[in-house]
Amino acid sequence: MACTKKHRYNTQYNNLPVDQGGVGRHRCAGCAYEKGYNDGLIRKEQLDLDLDSLPDSQAGTVRHKSPHAAYAAGYLNGVEDSYK
Ligand SMILES: [Zn+2]
């Protein structure tokens, strides 16, 4: 399953570290970010990246970006937004 969402080309992911050899390198960092953001909004306490559930990405700015970093960044933004 490959991600076809427009967030693949979102330049906000340019700053994420590259993950060339990790297990998550083919997973969509955009989807990882959204998953983290949604978990952050509800301040979820039992976190599970569940990388296998994320779509693959072979294109755009999220290609080979660390889904771990993307999830963490999304989680932080979600928690911050939960206080607004
Ligand atoms: Zn995606």
PDB file of the backbone (N, CA, C, O) and the ligand in Angstrom, with CONECT records:
HET     ZN  A 101       1
ATOM      1  N   MET A   1       0.849  -1.197   0.000  1.00  0.00           N
ATOM      2  CA  MET A   1       0.000   0.000   0.000  1.00  0.00           C
ATOM      3  C   MET A   1       0.878   1.238   0.000  1.00  0.00           C
ATOM      4  O   MET A   1       1.736   1.389   0.869  1.00  0.00           O
ATOM      5  N   ALA A   2       0.679   2.100  -0.937  1.00  0.00           N
ATOM      6  CA  ALA A   2       1.470   3.323  -1.024  1.00  0.00           C
ATOM      7  C   ALA A   2       0.614   4.536  -0.709  1.00  0.00           C
ATOM      8  O   ALA A   2      -0.552   4.624  -1.093  1.00  0.00           O
ATOM      9  N   CYS A   3       1.229   5.459  -0.002  1.00  0.00           N
ATOM     10  CA  CYS A   3       0.514   6.689   0.349  1.00  0.00           C
ATOM     11  C   CYS A   3       0.330   7.551  -0.896  1.00  0.00           C
ATOM     12  O   CYS A   3       1.256   7.723  -1.688  1.00  0.00           O
ATOM     13  N   THR A   4      -0.861   8.085  -1.056  1.00  0.00           N
ATOM     14  CA  THR A   4      -1.121   8.966  -2.193  1.00  0.00           C
ATOM     15  C   THR A   4      -1.553  10.355  -1.738  1.00  0.00           C
ATOM     16  O   THR A   4      -2.002  11.171  -2.543  1.00  0.00           O
ATOM     17  N   LYS A   5      -1.412  10.617  -0.427  1.00  0.00           N
ATOM     18  CA  LYS A   5      -1.833  11.919   0.081  1.00  0.00           C
ATOM     19  C   LYS A   5      -0.873  13.025  -0.338  1.00  0.00           C
ATOM     20  O   LYS A   5       0.304  12.784  -0.605  1.00  0.00           O
ATOM     21  N   LYS A   6      -1.403  14.239  -0.387  1.00  0.00           N
ATOM     22  CA  LYS A   6      -0.593  15.374  -0.829  1.00  0.00           C
ATOM     23  C   LYS A   6       0.525  15.712   0.156  1.00  0.00           C
ATOM     24  O   LYS A   6       1.491  16.385  -0.203  1.00  0.00           O
ATOM     25  N   HIS A   7       0.390  15.242   1.406  1.00  0.00           N
ATOM     26  CA  HIS A   7       1.421  15.604   2.384  1.00  0.00           C
ATOM     27  C   HIS A   7       2.788  15.033   2.030  1.00  0.00           C
ATOM     28  O   HIS A   7       3.799  15.404   2.627  1.00  0.00           O
ATOM     29  N   ARG A   8       2.811  14.149   1.078  1.00  0.00           N
ATOM     30  CA  ARG A   8       4.108  13.615   0.641  1.00  0.00           C
ATOM     31  C   ARG A   8       5.026  14.710   0.121  1.00  0.00           C
ATOM     32  O   ARG A   8       6.249  14.566   0.125  1.00  0.00           O
ATOM     33  N   TYR A   9       4.419  15.811  -0.329  1.00  0.00           N
ATOM     34  CA  TYR A   9       5.212  16.879  -0.918  1.00  0.00           C
ATOM     35  C   TYR A   9       5.300  18.102  -0.006  1.00  0.00           C
ATOM     36  O   TYR A   9       5.770  19.165  -0.412  1.00  0.00           O
ATOM     37  N   ASN A  10       4.840  17.931   1.225  1.00  0.00           N
ATOM     38  CA  ASN A  10       4.867  19.041   2.175  1.00  0.00           C
ATOM     39  C   ASN A  10       6.306  19.322   2.606  1.00  0.00           C
ATOM     40  O   ASN A  10       7.001  18.434   3.100  1.00  0.00           O
ATOM     41  N   THR A  11       6.739  20.556   2.413  1.00  0.00           N
ATOM     42  CA  THR A  11       8.141  20.890   2.690  1.00  0.00           C
ATOM     43  C   THR A  11       8.461  20.899   4.180  1.00  0.00           C
ATOM     44  O   THR A  11       9.633  20.950   4.554  1.00  0.00           O
ATOM     45  N   GLN A  12       7.431  20.852   5.049  1.00  0.00           N
ATOM     46  CA  GLN A  12       7.724  20.830   6.479  1.00  0.00           C
ATOM     47  C   GLN A  12       8.508  19.574   6.864  1.00  0.00           C
ATOM     48  O   GLN A  12       9.130  19.530   7.926  1.00  0.00           O
ATOM     49  N   TYR A  13       8.479  18.574   6.018  1.00  0.00           N
ATOM     50  CA  TYR A  13       9.183  17.333   6.333  1.00  0.00           C
ATOM     51  C   TYR A  13      10.640  17.338   5.887  1.00  0.00           C
ATOM     52  O   TYR A  13      11.379  16.384   6.130  1.00  0.00           O
ATOM     53  N   ASN A  14      11.043  18.427   5.230  1.00  0.00           N
ATOM     54  CA  ASN A  14      12.426  18.498   4.757  1.00  0.00           C
ATOM     55  C   ASN A  14      13.430  18.456   5.900  1.00  0.00           C
ATOM     56  O   ASN A  14      14.565  18.014   5.722  1.00  0.00           O
ATOM     57  N   ASN A  15      13.008  18.918   7.077  1.00  0.00           N
ATOM     58  CA  ASN A  15      13.939  18.987   8.202  1.00  0.00           C
ATOM     59  C   ASN A  15      14.070  17.678   8.961  1.00  0.00           C
ATOM     60  O   ASN A  15      14.917  17.558   9.846  1.00  0.00           O
ATOM     61  N   LEU A  16      13.263  16.719   8.633  1.00  0.00           N
ATOM     62  CA  LEU A  16      13.342  15.440   9.333  1.00  0.00           C
ATOM     63  C   LEU A  16      14.624  14.706   8.958  1.00  0.00           C
ATOM     64  O   LEU A  16      15.097  14.812   7.827  1.00  0.00           O
ATOM     65  N   PRO A  17      15.182  13.963   9.906  1.00  0.00           N
ATOM     66  CA  PRO A  17      16.370  13.192   9.571  1.00  0.00           C
ATOM     67  C   PRO A  17      16.067  12.102   8.548  1.00  0.00           C
ATOM     68  O   PRO A  17      14.956  11.576   8.472  1.00  0.00           O
ATOM     69  N   VAL A  18      17.073  11.791   7.784  1.00  0.00           N
ATOM     70  CA  VAL A  18      16.935  10.734   6.781  1.00  0.00           C
ATOM     71  C   VAL A  18      17.159   9.382   7.439  1.00  0.00           C
ATOM     72  O   VAL A  18      18.084   9.212   8.234  1.00  0.00           O
ATOM     73  N   ASP A  19      16.326   8.444   7.110  1.00  0.00           N
ATOM     74  CA  ASP A  19      16.445   7.094   7.644  1.00  0.00           C
ATOM     75  C   ASP A  19      16.643   6.135   6.471  1.00  0.00           C
ATOM     76  O   ASP A  19      15.685   5.631   5.884  1.00  0.00           O
ATOM     77  N   GLN A  20      17.895   5.904   6.156  1.00  0.00           N
ATOM     78  CA  GLN A  20      18.174   5.070   4.978  1.00  0.00           C
ATOM     79  C   GLN A  20      18.138   3.588   5.289  1.00  0.00           C
ATOM     80  O   GLN A  20      17.736   2.781   4.450  1.00  0.00           O
ATOM     81  N   GLY A  21      18.560   3.223   6.503  1.00  0.00           N
ATOM     82  CA  GLY A  21      18.693   1.802   6.781  1.00  0.00           C
ATOM     83  C   GLY A  21      17.719   1.252   7.790  1.00  0.00           C
ATOM     84  O   GLY A  21      17.670   0.041   8.009  1.00  0.00           O
ATOM     85  N   GLY A  22      16.938   2.121   8.412  1.00  0.00           N
ATOM     86  CA  GLY A  22      16.021   1.680   9.449  1.00  0.00           C
ATOM     87  C   GLY A  22      14.815   0.955   8.885  1.00  0.00           C
ATOM     88  O   GLY A  22      14.553   0.984   7.682  1.00  0.00           O
ATOM     89  N   VAL A  23      14.088   0.307   9.779  1.00  0.00           N
ATOM     90  CA  VAL A  23      12.926  -0.461   9.331  1.00  0.00           C
ATOM     91  C   VAL A  23      11.824   0.446   8.782  1.00  0.00           C
ATOM     92  O   VAL A  23      10.962   0.000   8.024  1.00  0.00           O
ATOM     93  N   GLY A  24      11.861   1.736   9.176  1.00  0.00           N
ATOM     94  CA  GLY A  24      10.767   2.608   8.776  1.00  0.00           C
ATOM     95  C   GLY A  24      11.043   3.434   7.547  1.00  0.00           C
ATOM     96  O   GLY A  24      10.243   4.305   7.204  1.00  0.00           O
ATOM     97  N   ARG A  25      12.154   3.191   6.868  1.00  0.00           N
ATOM     98  CA  ARG A  25      12.555   4.135   5.831  1.00  0.00           C
ATOM     99  C   ARG A  25      11.611   4.184   4.642  1.00  0.00           C
ATOM    100  O   ARG A  25      11.585   5.176   3.914  1.00  0.00           O
ATOM    101  N   HIS A  26      10.841   3.135   4.437  1.00  0.00           N
ATOM    102  CA  HIS A  26       9.908   3.173   3.312  1.00  0.00           C
ATOM    103  C   HIS A  26       8.506   3.589   3.729  1.00  0.00           C
ATOM    104  O   HIS A  26       7.602   3.670   2.897  1.00  0.00           O
ATOM    105  N   ARG A  27       8.326   3.857   5.035  1.00  0.00           N
ATOM    106  CA  ARG A  27       7.004   4.264   5.489  1.00  0.00           C
ATOM    107  C   ARG A  27       6.828   5.755   5.288  1.00  0.00           C
ATOM    108  O   ARG A  27       7.791   6.520   5.326  1.00  0.00           O
ATOM    109  N   CYS A  28       5.593   6.154   5.074  1.00  0.00           N
ATOM    110  CA  CYS A  28       5.317   7.566   4.811  1.00  0.00           C
ATOM    111  C   CYS A  28       5.449   8.386   6.088  1.00  0.00           C
ATOM    112  O   CYS A  28       4.695   8.196   7.042  1.00  0.00           O
ATOM    113  N   ALA A  29       6.421   9.306   6.094  1.00  0.00           N
ATOM    114  CA  ALA A  29       6.631  10.142   7.272  1.00  0.00           C
ATOM    115  C   ALA A  29       5.462  11.111   7.463  1.00  0.00           C
ATOM    116  O   ALA A  29       5.187  11.534   8.586  1.00  0.00           O
ATOM    117  N   GLY A  30       4.788  11.457   6.396  1.00  0.00           N
ATOM    118  CA  GLY A  30       3.618  12.317   6.508  1.00  0.00           C
ATOM    119  C   GLY A  30       2.504  11.634   7.286  1.00  0.00           C
ATOM    120  O   GLY A  30       1.849  12.249   8.128  1.00  0.00           O
ATOM    121  N   CYS A  31       2.300  10.363   6.994  1.00  0.00           N
ATOM    122  CA  CYS A  31       1.285   9.597   7.721  1.00  0.00           C
ATOM    123  C   CYS A  31       1.721   9.382   9.167  1.00  0.00           C
ATOM    124  O   CYS A  31       0.890   9.397  10.075  1.00  0.00           O
ATOM    125  N   ALA A  32       3.017   9.184   9.382  1.00  0.00           N
ATOM    126  CA  ALA A  32       3.530   9.021  10.741  1.00  0.00           C
ATOM    127  C   ALA A  32       3.295  10.299  11.534  1.00  0.00           C
ATOM    128  O   ALA A  32       2.936  10.252  12.711  1.00  0.00           O
ATOM    129  N   TYR A  33       3.499  11.441  10.882  1.00  0.00           N
ATOM    130  CA  TYR A  33       3.271  12.731  11.532  1.00  0.00           C
ATOM    131  C   TYR A  33       1.807  12.861  11.934  1.00  0.00           C
ATOM    132  O   TYR A  33       1.502  13.249  13.061  1.00  0.00           O
ATOM    133  N   GLU A  34       0.914  12.542  11.024  1.00  0.00           N
ATOM    134  CA  GLU A  34      -0.520  12.678  11.309  1.00  0.00           C
ATOM    135  C   GLU A  34      -0.955  11.740  12.433  1.00  0.00           C
ATOM    136  O   GLU A  34      -1.780  12.097  13.274  1.00  0.00           O
ATOM    137  N   LYS A  35      -0.390  10.550  12.431  1.00  0.00           N
ATOM    138  CA  LYS A  35      -0.707   9.598  13.501  1.00  0.00           C
ATOM    139  C   LYS A  35      -0.225  10.150  14.844  1.00  0.00           C
ATOM    140  O   LYS A  35      -0.939  10.083  15.845  1.00  0.00           O
ATOM    141  N   GLY A  36       1.001  10.699  14.853  1.00  0.00           N
ATOM    142  CA  GLY A  36       1.530  11.288  16.077  1.00  0.00           C
ATOM    143  C   GLY A  36       0.713  12.484  16.522  1.00  0.00           C
ATOM    144  O   GLY A  36       0.460  12.673  17.712  1.00  0.00           O
ATOM    145  N   TYR A  37       0.303  13.291  15.554  1.00  0.00           N
ATOM    146  CA  TYR A  37      -0.483  14.487  15.877  1.00  0.00           C
ATOM    147  C   TYR A  37      -1.815  14.095  16.516  1.00  0.00           C
ATOM    148  O   TYR A  37      -2.231  14.685  17.513  1.00  0.00           O
ATOM    149  N   ASN A  38      -2.460  13.122  15.949  1.00  0.00           N
ATOM    150  CA  ASN A  38      -3.755  12.687  16.495  1.00  0.00           C
ATOM    151  C   ASN A  38      -3.591  12.077  17.885  1.00  0.00           C
ATOM    152  O   ASN A  38      -4.440  12.271  18.755  1.00  0.00           O
ATOM    153  N   ASP A  39      -2.502  11.340  18.093  1.00  0.00           N
ATOM    154  CA  ASP A  39      -2.238  10.780  19.422  1.00  0.00           C
ATOM    155  C   ASP A  39      -1.926  11.896  20.419  1.00  0.00           C
ATOM    156  O   ASP A  39      -2.301  11.815  21.589  1.00  0.00           O
ATOM    157  N   GLY A  40      -1.234  12.945  19.943  1.00  0.00           N
ATOM    158  CA  GLY A  40      -0.891  14.065  20.803  1.00  0.00           C
ATOM    159  C   GLY A  40      -2.115  14.864  21.215  1.00  0.00           C
ATOM    160  O   GLY A  40      -2.215  15.321  22.354  1.00  0.00           O
ATOM    161  N   LEU A  41      -3.043  15.029  20.286  1.00  0.00           N
ATOM    162  CA  LEU A  41      -4.259  15.797  20.574  1.00  0.00           C
ATOM    163  C   LEU A  41      -5.031  15.209  21.748  1.00  0.00           C
ATOM    164  O   LEU A  41      -5.625  15.940  22.541  1.00  0.00           O
ATOM    165  N   ILE A  42      -5.019  13.895  21.852  1.00  0.00           N
ATOM    166  CA  ILE A  42      -5.732  13.242  22.964  1.00  0.00           C
ATOM    167  C   ILE A  42      -4.768  12.909  24.098  1.00  0.00           C
ATOM    168  O   ILE A  42      -5.132  12.244  25.069  1.00  0.00           O
ATOM    169  N   ARG A  43      -3.517  13.390  23.954  1.00  0.00           N
ATOM    170  CA  ARG A  43      -2.464  13.129  24.953  1.00  0.00           C
ATOM    171  C   ARG A  43      -2.405  11.658  25.315  1.00  0.00           C
ATOM    172  O   ARG A  43      -2.377  11.279  26.486  1.00  0.00           O
ATOM    173  N   LYS A  44      -2.388  10.866  24.301  1.00  0.00           N
ATOM    174  CA  LYS A  44      -2.315   9.423  24.474  1.00  0.00           C
ATOM    175  C   LYS A  44      -1.054   9.057  25.255  1.00  0.00           C
ATOM    176  O   LYS A  44       0.022   9.598  25.000  1.00  0.00           O
ATOM    177  N   GLU A  45      -1.193   8.149  26.193  1.00  0.00           N
ATOM    178  CA  GLU A  45      -0.060   7.813  27.060  1.00  0.00           C
ATOM    179  C   GLU A  45       0.617   6.500  26.696  1.00  0.00           C
ATOM    180  O   GLU A  45       1.792   6.300  27.005  1.00  0.00           O
ATOM    181  N   GLN A  46      -0.094   5.632  26.062  1.00  0.00           N
ATOM    182  CA  GLN A  46       0.521   4.389  25.590  1.00  0.00           C
ATOM    183  C   GLN A  46       0.774   4.551  24.092  1.00  0.00           C
ATOM    184  O   GLN A  46      -0.128   4.383  23.271  1.00  0.00           O
ATOM    185  N   LEU A  47       2.010   4.878  23.759  1.00  0.00           N
ATOM    186  CA  LEU A  47       2.309   5.192  22.364  1.00  0.00           C
ATOM    187  C   LEU A  47       2.786   3.964  21.606  1.00  0.00           C
ATOM    188  O   LEU A  47       3.578   3.159  22.096  1.00  0.00           O
ATOM    189  N   ASP A  48       2.279   3.860  20.416  1.00  0.00           N
ATOM    190  CA  ASP A  48       2.660   2.732  19.568  1.00  0.00           C
ATOM    191  C   ASP A  48       2.754   3.221  18.123  1.00  0.00           C
ATOM    192  O   ASP A  48       1.743   3.525  17.489  1.00  0.00           O
ATOM    193  N   LEU A  49       3.983   3.292  17.617  1.00  0.00           N
ATOM    194  CA  LEU A  49       4.150   3.788  16.262  1.00  0.00           C
ATOM    195  C   LEU A  49       3.534   2.836  15.247  1.00  0.00           C
ATOM    196  O   LEU A  49       3.016   3.270  14.218  1.00  0.00           O
ATOM    197  N   ASP A  50       3.589   1.552  15.532  1.00  0.00           N
ATOM    198  CA  ASP A  50       3.003   0.546  14.662  1.00  0.00           C
ATOM    199  C   ASP A  50       3.333   0.840  13.200  1.00  0.00           C
ATOM    200  O   ASP A  50       2.446   1.043  12.372  1.00  0.00           O
ATOM    201  N   LEU A  51       4.628   0.858  12.908  1.00  0.00           N
ATOM    202  CA  LEU A  51       5.091   1.250  11.574  1.00  0.00           C
ATOM    203  C   LEU A  51       4.459   0.431  10.461  1.00  0.00           C
ATOM    204  O   LEU A  51       4.235   0.931   9.359  1.00  0.00           O
ATOM    205  N   ASP A  52       4.176  -0.825  10.755  1.00  0.00           N
ATOM    206  CA  ASP A  52       3.625  -1.677   9.707  1.00  0.00           C
ATOM    207  C   ASP A  52       2.245  -1.223   9.246  1.00  0.00           C
ATOM    208  O   ASP A  52       1.788  -1.591   8.164  1.00  0.00           O
ATOM    209  N   SER A  53       1.581  -0.412  10.084  1.00  0.00           N
ATOM    210  CA  SER A  53       0.240   0.037   9.704  1.00  0.00           C
ATOM    211  C   SER A  53       0.297   1.271   8.804  1.00  0.00           C
ATOM    212  O   SER A  53      -0.716   1.670   8.229  1.00  0.00           O
ATOM    213  N   LEU A  54       1.482   1.874   8.681  1.00  0.00           N
ATOM    214  CA  LEU A  54       1.596   3.094   7.877  1.00  0.00           C
ATOM    215  C   LEU A  54       1.816   2.751   6.414  1.00  0.00           C
ATOM    216  O   LEU A  54       2.480   1.767   6.089  1.00  0.00           O
ATOM    217  N   PRO A  55       1.252   3.575   5.531  1.00  0.00           N
ATOM    218  CA  PRO A  55       1.462   3.348   4.103  1.00  0.00           C
ATOM    219  C   PRO A  55       2.926   3.556   3.716  1.00  0.00           C
ATOM    220  O   PRO A  55       3.661   4.281   4.386  1.00  0.00           O
ATOM    221  N   ASP A  56       3.325   2.923   2.650  1.00  0.00           N
ATOM    222  CA  ASP A  56       4.662   3.149   2.097  1.00  0.00           C
ATOM    223  C   ASP A  56       4.691   4.494   1.390  1.00  0.00           C
ATOM    224  O   ASP A  56       3.657   5.025   0.985  1.00  0.00           O
ATOM    225  N   SER A  57       5.880   5.026   1.252  1.00  0.00           N
ATOM    226  CA  SER A  57       6.018   6.217   0.421  1.00  0.00           C
ATOM    227  C   SER A  57       7.299   6.121  -0.381  1.00  0.00           C
ATOM    228  O   SER A  57       8.376   5.871   0.160  1.00  0.00           O
ATOM    229  N   GLN A  58       7.165   6.320  -1.655  1.00  0.00           N
ATOM    230  CA  GLN A  58       8.315   6.252  -2.543  1.00  0.00           C
ATOM    231  C   GLN A  58       8.548   7.580  -3.235  1.00  0.00           C
ATOM    232  O   GLN A  58       9.354   7.673  -4.161  1.00  0.00           O
ATOM    233  N   ALA A  59       7.846   8.601  -2.788  1.00  0.00           N
ATOM    234  CA  ALA A  59       7.910   9.851  -3.542  1.00  0.00           C
ATOM    235  C   ALA A  59       7.868  11.048  -2.613  1.00  0.00           C
ATOM    236  O   ALA A  59       7.554  10.931  -1.429  1.00  0.00           O
ATOM    237  N   GLY A  60       8.188  12.195  -3.173  1.00  0.00           N
ATOM    238  CA  GLY A  60       8.005  13.450  -2.471  1.00  0.00           C
ATOM    239  C   GLY A  60       9.030  13.692  -1.387  1.00  0.00           C
ATOM    240  O   GLY A  60      10.056  13.016  -1.306  1.00  0.00           O
ATOM    241  N   THR A  61       8.724  14.678  -0.552  1.00  0.00           N
ATOM    242  CA  THR A  61       9.669  15.091   0.471  1.00  0.00           C
ATOM    243  C   THR A  61       9.755  14.106   1.631  1.00  0.00           C
ATOM    244  O   THR A  61      10.692  14.181   2.425  1.00  0.00           O
ATOM    245  N   VAL A  62       8.807  13.193   1.748  1.00  0.00           N
ATOM    246  CA  VAL A  62       8.825  12.281   2.887  1.00  0.00           C
ATOM    247  C   VAL A  62       9.621  11.014   2.589  1.00  0.00           C
ATOM    248  O   VAL A  62       9.810  10.178   3.472  1.00  0.00           O
ATOM    249  N   ARG A  63      10.082  10.870   1.365  1.00  0.00           N
ATOM    250  CA  ARG A  63      10.811   9.669   1.003  1.00  0.00           C
ATOM    251  C   ARG A  63      12.050   9.504   1.882  1.00  0.00           C
ATOM    252  O   ARG A  63      12.883  10.405   1.982  1.00  0.00           O
ATOM    253  N   HIS A  64      12.153   8.358   2.502  1.00  0.00           N
ATOM    254  CA  HIS A  64      13.309   8.000   3.325  1.00  0.00           C
ATOM    255  C   HIS A  64      13.477   8.893   4.552  1.00  0.00           C
ATOM    256  O   HIS A  64      14.545   8.903   5.164  1.00  0.00           O
ATOM    257  N   LYS A  65      12.448   9.635   4.914  1.00  0.00           N
ATOM    258  CA  LYS A  65      12.517  10.426   6.137  1.00  0.00           C
ATOM    259  C   LYS A  65      12.112   9.544   7.327  1.00  0.00           C
ATOM    260  O   LYS A  65      11.290   8.637   7.201  1.00  0.00           O
ATOM    261  N   SER A  66      12.707   9.839   8.465  1.00  0.00           N
ATOM    262  CA  SER A  66      12.473   9.013   9.650  1.00  0.00           C
ATOM    263  C   SER A  66      11.025   9.107  10.132  1.00  0.00           C
ATOM    264  O   SER A  66      10.580  10.181  10.535  1.00  0.00           O
ATOM    265  N   PRO A  67      10.288   8.002  10.096  1.00  0.00           N
ATOM    266  CA  PRO A  67       8.915   8.049  10.599  1.00  0.00           C
ATOM    267  C   PRO A  67       8.887   8.218  12.115  1.00  0.00           C
ATOM    268  O   PRO A  67       7.904   8.709  12.670  1.00  0.00           O
ATOM    269  N   HIS A  68       9.969   7.810  12.785  1.00  0.00           N
ATOM    270  CA  HIS A  68      10.039   7.991  14.239  1.00  0.00           C
ATOM    271  C   HIS A  68      10.081   9.474  14.574  1.00  0.00           C
ATOM    272  O   HIS A  68       9.363   9.948  15.454  1.00  0.00           O
ATOM    273  N   ALA A  69      10.942  10.205  13.853  1.00  0.00           N
ATOM    274  CA  ALA A  69      11.043  11.646  14.085  1.00  0.00           C
ATOM    275  C   ALA A  69       9.742  12.335  13.687  1.00  0.00           C
ATOM    276  O   ALA A  69       9.295  13.264  14.359  1.00  0.00           O
ATOM    277  N   ALA A  70       9.141  11.880  12.602  1.00  0.00           N
ATOM    278  CA  ALA A  70       7.891  12.490  12.139  1.00  0.00           C
ATOM    279  C   ALA A  70       6.785  12.280  13.173  1.00  0.00           C
ATOM    280  O   ALA A  70       6.023  13.198  13.476  1.00  0.00           O
ATOM    281  N   TYR A  71       6.707  11.073  13.703  1.00  0.00           N
ATOM    282  CA  TYR A  71       5.690  10.777  14.712  1.00  0.00           C
ATOM    283  C   TYR A  71       5.897  11.658  15.938  1.00  0.00           C
ATOM    284  O   TYR A  71       4.944  12.231  16.466  1.00  0.00           O
ATOM    285  N   ALA A  72       7.147  11.765  16.388  1.00  0.00           N
ATOM    286  CA  ALA A  72       7.456  12.549  17.583  1.00  0.00           C
ATOM    287  C   ALA A  72       7.127  14.020  17.368  1.00  0.00           C
ATOM    288  O   ALA A  72       6.579  14.671  18.258  1.00  0.00           O
ATOM    289  N   ALA A  73       7.457  14.544  16.197  1.00  0.00           N
ATOM    290  CA  ALA A  73       7.162  15.944  15.890  1.00  0.00           C
ATOM    291  C   ALA A  73       5.652  16.160  15.865  1.00  0.00           C
ATOM    292  O   ALA A  73       5.149  17.162  16.373  1.00  0.00           O
ATOM    293  N   GLY A  74       4.944  15.218  15.272  1.00  0.00           N
ATOM    294  CA  GLY A  74       3.489  15.325  15.219  1.00  0.00           C
ATOM    295  C   GLY A  74       2.875  15.233  16.596  1.00  0.00           C
ATOM    296  O   GLY A  74       1.923  15.946  16.913  1.00  0.00           O
ATOM    297  N   TYR A  75       3.423  14.351  17.414  1.00  0.00           N
ATOM    298  CA  TYR A  75       2.889  14.182  18.772  1.00  0.00           C
ATOM    299  C   TYR A  75       3.034  15.477  19.564  1.00  0.00           C
ATOM    300  O   TYR A  75       2.099  15.916  20.235  1.00  0.00           O
ATOM    301  N   LEU A  76       4.217  16.082  19.478  1.00  0.00           N
ATOM    302  CA  LEU A  76       4.446  17.335  20.198  1.00  0.00           C
ATOM    303  C   LEU A  76       3.476  18.420  19.737  1.00  0.00           C
ATOM    304  O   LEU A  76       2.884  19.115  20.562  1.00  0.00           O
ATOM    305  N   ASN A  77       3.316  18.565  18.449  1.00  0.00           N
ATOM    306  CA  ASN A  77       2.396  19.588  17.931  1.00  0.00           C
ATOM    307  C   ASN A  77       0.966  19.297  18.367  1.00  0.00           C
ATOM    308  O   ASN A  77       0.203  20.216  18.665  1.00  0.00           O
ATOM    309  N   GLY A  78       0.611  18.028  18.403  1.00  0.00           N
ATOM    310  CA  GLY A  78      -0.727  17.650  18.823  1.00  0.00           C
ATOM    311  C   GLY A  78      -0.966  17.985  20.283  1.00  0.00           C
ATOM    312  O   GLY A  78      -2.025  18.498  20.645  1.00  0.00           O
ATOM    313  N   VAL A  79       0.028  17.691  21.127  1.00  0.00           N
ATOM    314  CA  VAL A  79      -0.106  18.005  22.551  1.00  0.00           C
ATOM    315  C   VAL A  79      -0.230  19.517  22.742  1.00  0.00           C
ATOM    316  O   VAL A  79      -1.066  19.991  23.511  1.00  0.00           O
ATOM    317  N   GLU A  80       0.615  20.264  22.031  1.00  0.00           N
ATOM    318  CA  GLU A  80       0.556  21.726  22.151  1.00  0.00           C
ATOM    319  C   GLU A  80      -0.806  22.244  21.721  1.00  0.00           C
ATOM    320  O   GLU A  80      -1.383  23.113  22.375  1.00  0.00           O
ATOM    321  N   ASP A  81      -1.314  21.712  20.624  1.00  0.00           N
ATOM    322  CA  ASP A  81      -2.620  22.177  20.134  1.00  0.00           C
ATOM    323  C   ASP A  81      -3.748  21.751  21.085  1.00  0.00           C
ATOM    324  O   ASP A  81      -4.797  22.394  21.130  1.00  0.00           O
ATOM    325  N   SER A  82      -3.537  20.692  21.829  1.00  0.00           N
ATOM    326  CA  SER A  82      -4.586  20.219  22.744  1.00  0.00           C
ATOM    327  C   SER A  82      -4.806  21.200  23.883  1.00  0.00           C
ATOM    328  O   SER A  82      -5.843  21.152  24.545  1.00  0.00           O
ATOM    329  N   TYR A  83      -3.847  22.091  24.122  1.00  0.00           N
ATOM    330  CA  TYR A  83      -3.976  23.075  25.196  1.00  0.00           C
ATOM    331  C   TYR A  83      -4.550  24.396  24.713  1.00  0.00           C
ATOM    332  O   TYR A  83      -4.768  25.316  25.501  1.00  0.00           O
ATOM    333  N   LYS A  84      -4.790  24.480  23.429  1.00  0.00           N
ATOM    334  CA  LYS A  84      -5.285  25.766  22.879  1.00  0.00           C
ATOM    335  C   LYS A  84      -6.812  25.860  23.008  1.00  0.00           C
ATOM    336  O   LYS A  84      -7.404  26.861  22.604  1.00  0.00           O
TER     337      LYS A  84
HETATM  338 ZN    ZN A 101       1.334   9.544   3.826  1.00  0.00          ZN2+
END
